Amino acid sequence: MKRFDARKAVLDALVQRGLFREVKDNPMVVPVCSRSKDIVEPLLKPQWYVRCDEMAKMAADAVRNGDLKIIPENHLKTWFNWMDNIR
């Protein structure tokens, strides 16, 4: 179903179920595509997260053990700061 048709269908379903309250103007700026002049709407994407603390510890240990080398070495402080304080 196209988005404008879906909006009307949702509105009709709310009215039929007695859940509709009111329509208000929203003072937001609606983004418009410069090429197609179509309304740009956000697209929901599934979210995913990675537990990084174990990977960061292994990466920091790899540098400490000499398995991995950071070049130039003046970036070692930044590397360990990132890996040891990962969130």
BAROFI-623247 format. One record per atom (N, C-alpha, C): residue number from 0; atom name; x, z, y. Coordinates in nm, 4 decimals. Example, Ala and Ser with C-alpha at 12.3 -4.5 7.8 and 13.67 -1.06 7.14 Angstrom:
BEGIN
(0, 'N', (1.3190, 0.7800, -0.5690));
(0, 'CA', (1.2300, 0.7800, -0.4500));
(0, 'C', (1.3200, 0.7800, -0.3300));
(1, 'N', (1.2850, 0.7080, -0.2250));
(1, 'CA', (1.3670, 0.7140, -0.1060));
(1, 'C', (1.2900, 0.7870, 0.0030));
This chain:
BEGIN
(0, 'N', (0.0853, 0.0000, -0.1171));
(0, 'CA', (0.0000, 0.0000, 0.0000));
(0, 'C', (0.0902, 0.0000, 0.1238));
(1, 'N', (0.0592, -0.0824, 0.2189));
(1, 'CA', (0.1379, -0.0863, 0.3417));
(1, 'C', (0.1138, 0.0403, 0.4234));
(2, 'N', (0.2119, 0.0754, 0.5071));
(2, 'CA', (0.2077, 0.2053, 0.5744));
(2, 'C', (0.0871, 0.2236, 0.6648));
(3, 'N', (0.0472, 0.1195, 0.7376));
(3, 'CA', (-0.0672, 0.1351, 0.8271));
(3, 'C', (-0.1972, 0.1495, 0.7469));
(4, 'N', (-0.2056, 0.0780, 0.6339));
(4, 'CA', (-0.3217, 0.0935, 0.5460));
(4, 'C', (-0.3219, 0.2325, 0.4825));
(5, 'N', (-0.2031, 0.2816, 0.4471));
(5, 'CA', (-0.1929, 0.4140, 0.3867));
(5, 'C', (-0.2350, 0.5220, 0.4862));
(6, 'N', (-0.1981, 0.5070, 0.6103));
(6, 'CA', (-0.2391, 0.6049, 0.7121));
(6, 'C', (-0.3902, 0.6114, 0.7234));
(7, 'N', (-0.4546, 0.4948, 0.7249));
(7, 'CA', (-0.6013, 0.4913, 0.7343));
(7, 'C', (-0.6636, 0.5526, 0.6094));
(8, 'N', (-0.6075, 0.5241, 0.4918));
(8, 'CA', (-0.6609, 0.5790, 0.3671));
(8, 'C', (-0.6472, 0.7312, 0.3645));
(9, 'N', (-0.5366, 0.7832, 0.4116));
(9, 'CA', (-0.5171, 0.9283, 0.4163));
(9, 'C', (-0.6156, 0.9910, 0.5137));
(10, 'N', (-0.6327, 0.9297, 0.6298));
(10, 'CA', (-0.7273, 0.9801, 0.7285));
(10, 'C', (-0.8693, 0.9802, 0.6719));
(11, 'N', (-0.9094, 0.8716, 0.6056));
(11, 'CA', (-1.0422, 0.8643, 0.5450));
(11, 'C', (-1.0599, 0.9704, 0.4368));
(12, 'N', (-0.9570, 0.9925, 0.3562));
(12, 'CA', (-0.9650, 1.0932, 0.2498));
(12, 'C', (-0.9780, 1.2339, 0.3085));
(13, 'N', (-0.9073, 1.2614, 0.4169));
(13, 'CA', (-0.9189, 1.3918, 0.4821));
(13, 'C', (-1.0587, 1.4126, 0.5400));
(14, 'N', (-1.1131, 1.3085, 0.6019));
(14, 'CA', (-1.2482, 1.3175, 0.6590));
(14, 'C', (-1.3503, 1.3418, 0.5476));
(15, 'N', (-1.3382, 1.2688, 0.4368));
(15, 'CA', (-1.4327, 1.2840, 0.3258));
(15, 'C', (-1.4290, 1.4241, 0.2663));
(16, 'N', (-1.3137, 1.4852, 0.2630));
(16, 'CA', (-1.3007, 1.6193, 0.2046));
(16, 'C', (-1.3270, 1.7303, 0.3062));
(17, 'N', (-1.3542, 1.6922, 0.4308));
(17, 'CA', (-1.3804, 1.7914, 0.5346));
(17, 'C', (-1.2557, 1.8648, 0.5816));
(18, 'N', (-1.1397, 1.8064, 0.5621));
(18, 'CA', (-1.0132, 1.8687, 0.5998));
(18, 'C', (-0.9567, 1.8156, 0.7304));
(19, 'N', (-1.0197, 1.7150, 0.7866));
(19, 'CA', (-0.9705, 1.6540, 0.9100));
(19, 'C', (-1.0086, 1.7417, 1.0284));
(20, 'N', (-0.9140, 1.7655, 1.1176));
(20, 'CA', (-0.9413, 1.8470, 1.2356));
(20, 'C', (-0.9544, 1.7635, 1.3618));
(21, 'N', (-0.8456, 1.6940, 1.3989));
(21, 'CA', (-0.8478, 1.6176, 1.5233));
(21, 'C', (-0.7295, 1.5213, 1.5297));
(22, 'N', (-0.7361, 1.4300, 1.6234));
(22, 'CA', (-0.6260, 1.3385, 1.6527));
(22, 'C', (-0.5749, 1.3745, 1.7911));
(23, 'N', (-0.4429, 1.3938, 1.8018));
(23, 'CA', (-0.3812, 1.4248, 1.9306));
(23, 'C', (-0.2735, 1.3213, 1.9591));
(24, 'N', (-0.2524, 1.2921, 2.0854));
(24, 'CA', (-0.1419, 1.2063, 2.1249));
(24, 'C', (-0.0115, 1.2827, 2.1048));
(25, 'N', (0.0902, 1.2126, 2.0569));
(25, 'CA', (0.2214, 1.2710, 2.0364));
(25, 'C', (0.3165, 1.2069, 2.1364));
(26, 'N', (0.3775, 1.2876, 2.2240));
(26, 'CA', (0.4616, 1.2302, 2.3296));
(26, 'C', (0.6011, 1.1871, 2.2828));
(27, 'N', (0.6174, 1.1566, 2.1545));
(27, 'CA', (0.7491, 1.1159, 2.1060));
(27, 'C', (0.7744, 0.9667, 2.1318));
(28, 'N', (0.8996, 0.9305, 2.1290));
(28, 'CA', (0.9381, 0.7909, 2.1438));
(28, 'C', (0.9416, 0.7285, 2.0044));
(29, 'N', (0.8676, 0.6219, 1.9851));
(29, 'CA', (0.8637, 0.5540, 1.8569));
(29, 'C', (0.9732, 0.4484, 1.8563));
(30, 'N', (1.0684, 0.4581, 1.7613));
(30, 'CA', (1.1766, 0.3596, 1.7577));
(30, 'C', (1.1263, 0.2226, 1.7121));
(31, 'N', (1.1724, 0.1187, 1.7802));
(31, 'CA', (1.1307, -0.0185, 1.7500));
(31, 'C', (1.2557, -0.1016, 1.7221));
(32, 'N', (1.2498, -0.1821, 1.6172));
(32, 'CA', (1.3616, -0.2685, 1.5809));
(32, 'C', (1.3821, -0.3745, 1.6895));
(33, 'N', (1.5059, -0.3938, 1.7315));
(33, 'CA', (1.5344, -0.4904, 1.8380));
(33, 'C', (1.5165, -0.6345, 1.7903));
(34, 'N', (1.5300, -0.6585, 1.6600));
(34, 'CA', (1.5180, -0.7949, 1.6077));
(34, 'C', (1.3742, -0.8299, 1.5713));
(35, 'N', (1.3112, -0.7447, 1.4904));
(35, 'CA', (1.1775, -0.7784, 1.4399));
(35, 'C', (1.0648, -0.7199, 1.5242));
(36, 'N', (1.0986, -0.6273, 1.6143));
(36, 'CA', (1.0012, -0.5559, 1.6977));
(36, 'C', (0.9055, -0.4724, 1.6121));
(37, 'N', (0.9458, -0.4409, 1.4888));
(37, 'CA', (0.8652, -0.3583, 1.4000));
(37, 'C', (0.8990, -0.2116, 1.4248));
(38, 'N', (0.8061, -0.1233, 1.3947));
(38, 'CA', (0.8288, 0.0191, 1.4105));
(38, 'C', (0.9236, 0.0653, 1.3002));
(39, 'N', (1.0273, 0.1382, 1.3399));
(39, 'CA', (1.1238, 0.1914, 1.2448));
(39, 'C', (1.0787, 0.3318, 1.2065));
(40, 'N', (1.0501, 0.3503, 1.0777));
(40, 'CA', (1.0032, 0.4800, 1.0315));
(40, 'C', (1.1055, 0.5409, 0.9378));
(41, 'N', (1.1134, 0.6744, 0.9371));
(41, 'CA', (1.2087, 0.7380, 0.8460));
(41, 'C', (1.1681, 0.7157, 0.7012));
(42, 'N', (1.2671, 0.7015, 0.6166));
(42, 'CA', (1.2442, 0.6822, 0.4743));
(42, 'C', (1.2960, 0.8053, 0.4016));
(43, 'N', (1.2070, 0.8756, 0.3338));
(43, 'CA', (1.2477, 0.9953, 0.2625));
(43, 'C', (1.3316, 0.9562, 0.1413));
(44, 'N', (1.4419, 1.0227, 0.1269));
(44, 'CA', (1.5319, 0.9985, 0.0153));
(44, 'C', (1.5460, 1.1281, -0.0640));
(45, 'N', (1.5646, 1.1159, -0.1947));
(45, 'CA', (1.5877, 1.2384, -0.2715));
(45, 'C', (1.7194, 1.3024, -0.2298));
(46, 'N', (1.7184, 1.4335, -0.2200));
(46, 'CA', (1.8379, 1.5063, -0.1790));
(46, 'C', (1.9131, 1.5543, -0.3023));
(47, 'N', (2.0423, 1.5551, -0.2933));
(47, 'CA', (2.1230, 1.6071, -0.4027));
(47, 'C', (2.2418, 1.6800, -0.3429));
(48, 'N', (2.2881, 1.7766, -0.4165));
(48, 'CA', (2.3981, 1.8597, -0.3713));
(48, 'C', (2.4991, 1.8744, -0.4848));
(49, 'N', (2.6217, 1.8968, -0.4498));
(49, 'CA', (2.7277, 1.9150, -0.5476));
(49, 'C', (2.7900, 2.0520, -0.5231));
(50, 'N', (2.8070, 2.1282, -0.6300));
(50, 'CA', (2.8758, 2.2562, -0.6177));
(50, 'C', (3.0251, 2.2249, -0.6049));
(51, 'N', (3.0813, 2.2504, -0.4897));
(51, 'CA', (3.2176, 2.2058, -0.4595));
(51, 'C', (3.3230, 2.3129, -0.4794));
(52, 'N', (3.2836, 2.4380, -0.4967));
(52, 'CA', (3.3847, 2.5436, -0.5001));
(52, 'C', (3.4821, 2.5283, -0.6164));
(53, 'N', (3.4319, 2.4908, -0.7349));
(53, 'CA', (3.5216, 2.4740, -0.8493));
(53, 'C', (3.6124, 2.3515, -0.8317));
(54, 'N', (3.5561, 2.2420, -0.7812));
(54, 'CA', (3.6376, 2.1221, -0.7569));
(54, 'C', (3.7442, 2.1498, -0.6525));
(55, 'N', (3.7076, 2.2219, -0.5455));
(55, 'CA', (3.8028, 2.2519, -0.4392));
(55, 'C', (3.9161, 2.3396, -0.4904));
(56, 'N', (3.8841, 2.4373, -0.5752));
(56, 'CA', (3.9882, 2.5232, -0.6316));
(56, 'C', (4.0847, 2.4408, -0.7169));
(57, 'N', (4.0312, 2.3497, -0.7986));
(57, 'CA', (4.1172, 2.2645, -0.8818));
(57, 'C', (4.2040, 2.1743, -0.7947));
(58, 'N', (4.1476, 2.1213, -0.6846));
(58, 'CA', (4.2243, 2.0342, -0.5953));
(58, 'C', (4.3353, 2.1110, -0.5255));
(59, 'N', (4.3043, 2.2327, -0.4807));
(59, 'CA', (4.4065, 2.3145, -0.4150));
(59, 'C', (4.5148, 2.3542, -0.5147));
(60, 'N', (4.4733, 2.3922, -0.6366));
(60, 'CA', (4.5710, 2.4295, -0.7390));
(60, 'C', (4.6594, 2.3111, -0.7788));
(61, 'N', (4.6030, 2.1898, -0.7793));
(61, 'CA', (4.6811, 2.0705, -0.8135));
(61, 'C', (4.7941, 2.0503, -0.7139));
(62, 'N', (4.7691, 2.0784, -0.5863));
(62, 'CA', (4.8745, 2.0649, -0.4853));
(62, 'C', (4.9753, 2.1786, -0.5004));
(63, 'N', (4.9251, 2.2993, -0.5250));
(63, 'CA', (5.0162, 2.4141, -0.5418));
(63, 'C', (5.1069, 2.3967, -0.6634));
(64, 'N', (5.0548, 2.3370, -0.7722));
(64, 'CA', (5.1329, 2.3172, -0.8945));
(64, 'C', (5.2231, 2.1949, -0.8883));
(65, 'N', (5.2050, 2.1099, -0.7873));
(65, 'CA', (5.2861, 1.9898, -0.7760));
(65, 'C', (5.2285, 1.8695, -0.8480));
(66, 'N', (5.1073, 1.8824, -0.9067));
(66, 'CA', (5.0428, 1.7682, -0.9722));
(66, 'C', (4.9938, 1.6653, -0.8705));
(67, 'N', (4.9672, 1.7114, -0.7511));
(67, 'CA', (4.9200, 1.6251, -0.6422));
(67, 'C', (5.0074, 1.6530, -0.5217));
(68, 'N', (5.0450, 1.5480, -0.4501));
(68, 'CA', (5.1331, 1.5650, -0.3350));
(68, 'C', (5.0618, 1.5135, -0.2102));
(69, 'N', (5.0618, 1.5938, -0.1064));
(69, 'CA', (5.0036, 1.5551, 0.0221));
(69, 'C', (5.1158, 1.5009, 0.1095));
(70, 'N', (5.0963, 1.3785, 0.1566));
(70, 'CA', (5.1957, 1.3134, 0.2437));
(70, 'C', (5.1262, 1.2765, 0.3739));
(71, 'N', (5.1764, 1.3108, 0.4862));
(71, 'CA', (5.2924, 1.3939, 0.5144));
(71, 'C', (5.2599, 1.5419, 0.4913));
(72, 'N', (5.3621, 1.6184, 0.4669));
(72, 'CA', (5.3454, 1.7585, 0.4295));
(72, 'C', (5.2896, 1.8452, 0.5414));
(73, 'N', (5.2955, 1.7953, 0.6649));
(73, 'CA', (5.2405, 1.8764, 0.7740));
(73, 'C', (5.0864, 1.8854, 0.7660));
(74, 'N', (5.0259, 1.8113, 0.6719));
(74, 'CA', (4.8812, 1.8211, 0.6521));
(74, 'C', (4.8435, 1.9223, 0.5446));
(75, 'N', (4.9424, 1.9881, 0.4856));
(75, 'CA', (4.9162, 2.0871, 0.3816));
(75, 'C', (4.8285, 2.2019, 0.4326));
(76, 'N', (4.8552, 2.2486, 0.5528));
(76, 'CA', (4.7777, 2.3600, 0.6085));
(76, 'C', (4.6299, 2.3215, 0.6196));
(77, 'N', (4.6032, 2.2008, 0.6666));
(77, 'CA', (4.4647, 2.1535, 0.6773));
(77, 'C', (4.4017, 2.1404, 0.5394));
(78, 'N', (4.4772, 2.0845, 0.4439));
(78, 'CA', (4.4266, 2.0685, 0.3067));
(78, 'C', (4.3830, 2.2026, 0.2480));
(79, 'N', (4.4723, 2.3009, 0.2569));
(79, 'CA', (4.4401, 2.4309, 0.1990));
(79, 'C', (4.3283, 2.5016, 0.2766));
(80, 'N', (4.3236, 2.4784, 0.4065));
(80, 'CA', (4.2148, 2.5354, 0.4851));
(80, 'C', (4.0810, 2.4791, 0.4379));
(81, 'N', (4.0743, 2.3501, 0.4174));
(81, 'CA', (3.9504, 2.2865, 0.3693));
(81, 'C', (3.9164, 2.3336, 0.2278));
(82, 'N', (4.0137, 2.3274, 0.1389));
(82, 'CA', (3.9859, 2.3568, -0.0031));
(82, 'C', (3.9590, 2.5049, -0.0287));
(83, 'N', (4.0296, 2.5918, 0.0410));
(83, 'CA', (4.0118, 2.7364, 0.0186));
(83, 'C', (3.8888, 2.7925, 0.0887));
(84, 'N', (3.8361, 2.7216, 0.1864));
(84, 'CA', (3.7193, 2.7701, 0.2624));
(84, 'C', (3.5997, 2.6742, 0.2466));
(85, 'N', (3.5893, 2.6089, 0.1326));
(85, 'CA', (3.4833, 2.5094, 0.1114));
(85, 'C', (3.3468, 2.5787, 0.1082));
(86, 'N', (3.2473, 2.5100, 0.1613));
(86, 'CA', (3.1093, 2.5619, 0.1583));
(86, 'C', (3.0201, 2.4568, 0.0986));
